[in-house]
Structure formats: C-alpha cells, structure tokens
Amino acid sequence: MKSVLTLAAVAATFVTISSSHPALAQQNADDVKWIKECVEDNKDEGQTAPVILGYCTCMNNKMSSNETRSITQWEKSNPRAVEACARQAGWRGR
C-alpha cells in the first residue's frame, strides 16, 4: 500500500510540476513515458518526488533522441551524467 501511495504522490507531483514547469511541458510523449519509468524505478531511493522528477528529466534530456535503452539502463554507463543530474536535482546521498 505504501508503494501505491508513493507512486500516486509522484504521479501527482509530475502532473503538477509538468503543468507549471516549461521544460517539462515541452517533453514529447516518448520522453514523458521514459521519465515516468525512471520515476517509478527511483521511487524507493529516499528522495522527494520533485527531486526524482528533476533527476529523471535531466537524465532524459542528456540522452540522445535515438537512444533505445531506458534511463535506468543508460545511467549505468554514464556516471558523469548521473552525478550532474543528481547535483542539479538536489539528490541527497548520491
């Protein structure tokens, strides 16, 4: 039940932030799909929903539009991008 509530909170935050944040509002449907998957993959990392959303959006924006791997797969081979996006998003403990 806790994970369902967490996911609902993250989804609500995504909708709220994306409607008021120009960079997120400009994402296409494919980007939104990958960002949502990344948010789901990171929901148990002990970060707030806005931090996770910012991190995932940053990672998505660093990836080539031709990339076929998920953000979670891509981040494993791109530690500098992980560090930069974590810092930009305000990720604690990474």
Helices and strands as residue ranges (DSSP letters): H 2-20, H 22-25, H 29-42, H 49-62, H 71-75, H 79-89
